Amino acid sequence: MRWLSSFFLFQLYICVPRHSVMIILSTVLITLALVFYSTGIWAERIVRLLKPWHVVTFWTGLAFDVSGTLAMHKMAEGKFDLLEPHTITGQIALWLMLAHAIWATIVIRKGEKSMLVNFHRYSLFVWMVWLIPYFGGMILAMRH
């Protein structure tokens, strides 16, 4: 079965223009970030207790987001402009996600009940900020 997936990827690579492959790759990576990050945020919010597996989903979502962002950056035309609204919101979201994952890791390691119970209050805010560049990127892509 493994050879079949390798064959499919090879066919995709040689049959589809490089730019299209990068669009597909970046879209899949960013969508995986959405799935993992949303799963962790909402699971934590529902049980109102930070658990180790939530932290794993935060880090996994961040890794997919950074990977997708780098793939999109490779496709970008023109210079990197930190003053563009999408770039600013994307940078804020990535830094908040990193701070969120680090803080969650610290909270889990400390194991203090009050911190584990109250952590979800910050999580939803970070997730909502993250959605701004996610949907903003979608809108920008549809305009091209």
Secondary structure, DSSP 8 states (H G I E B T S, - for coil): -HHHHHHHHHHHHHHS-HHHHHHHHHHHHHHHHHHHHHHHHHHHHHHTS--HHHHHHHHHHHHHHHHHHHHHHHH--S---TTSHHHHHHHHHHHHHHHHHHHHHHHHHH--HHHHHHTHHHHHHHHHHHHHHHHHHHHHHHH-
